[in-house]
């Protein structure tokens, strides 16, 4: 599969999936397509409903929400050792900081926050390519770099699983430790086993952009307690932390839920989206001034640990109650996401839009629906979609490696420049998803006739 690669500029945001900034329109742009109103949908709507946000305020009257959530997750994952952390990146940083291995092998294409987390605790990063025409690094890509005394960090990007069992078999043969970044695949199954329970350690996030949206927070699943003492995960932090009620996040959560209601989004939010980068850019500059590096509490290292809420704020009982409410309706969430995926797959059959979804993917656990446009300039597709009122995202801003090393990771470069993500959330109606998909097909066909 080959594709014309267009340049794309990106804005660093606090999100784990940076938003593509589309180039300015020019006179040669195609005429915007008149798309149905129900095709104009928000890219994401938190799983935590407004009713959840308000009902969870009663957490003081519930018996220990944190323990209740831990027990619920223990039952779900079949693991005794479930440990909470301030964020997904903090969970990864804490894990690798406690392991004696000095080198971490990871895909060149994945969440840039993972790179920041590993670098923050002073470990060396070794990148591997991803599979051809895919989004994940498989055992074939880890093969050469899987040397004794290394950590292999595998990911299931967008909820599409990698061949994690084969990677773990390789790691055992090479005396490597494995960490499974299962953040985008909560509840996902692979060969009958829950993702996140296959490697030595599994990591999940409660960030507001993820399926279990509780503003922030994460959990570590320990699948091999022989490697490190699991009790140390709660007793030791790489930076001083505190537990604080997320009042500002609660206000933002209610505002986001209101702003992404279909009628509100199409009539109020959508016209304001051209300004969506102004505030994040101001906040990003402000954080650069206020988020000064913080020295690790481990005297044996001199890393630079970010002194921000993603490392310093523990999961609050209110957030635990939020996650617990979503876990209790997980079956319904999975059913709806699976139906949305089926709608996209049906709409793209016999078209030039190709889903990047493996045959063994548990579609009910997908977080985004990745597609590519073979032979098309993704830049042009996204520009025309933008002009038509369809705001889509396009993964991360290239590879995690230095630009000078791109030639070593051709598949990761291809993926970063070609993959586009479609929304998957329970607030998205099946009819709207179908309308969005068919509108995207029409946009691509319009470009084909130019």
Secondary structure, 3 states (H helix, E strand, C coil): CCCCCCCCEEECCCCCCCEEECCCCCCCCCCCCCCCHHHCCCCCCCCCCHHHHHHHHHHHHCCCHHHHHHHHHHHHHCCCCEEEECCHHHHHHHHHHHCCCCEEEEECCCCHHHHHHHHHCCCEEEEECCCCCCCCCCHHHHCCCCCCCEEEEEECHHHCCCCHHHHHHHHHHHCCEEEEECHHHCCCEECCEECCCCCCEEEEECCCCCCCCCCCCEEEEECCCCCCCCCHHHHCCCCCCEECCCHHHHHHHHHHHHHCCHHHHHHHHHHHHHHHHHHHHHHHHHHHHHCCEEECCCCCCCCEEECCHHHHEECCHHHHHHHHHHHHCHHHHHHHHHHHHHHHHHHCCCCCCEECCCCCCCHHHCCCEEEECCCCCHHHHHHHHHHCCCCCECCCCCCCCCHHHHHHCHHHHHHHHHCEEECCCCCCCHHHHHHHHHHHHHHHHHHHCC
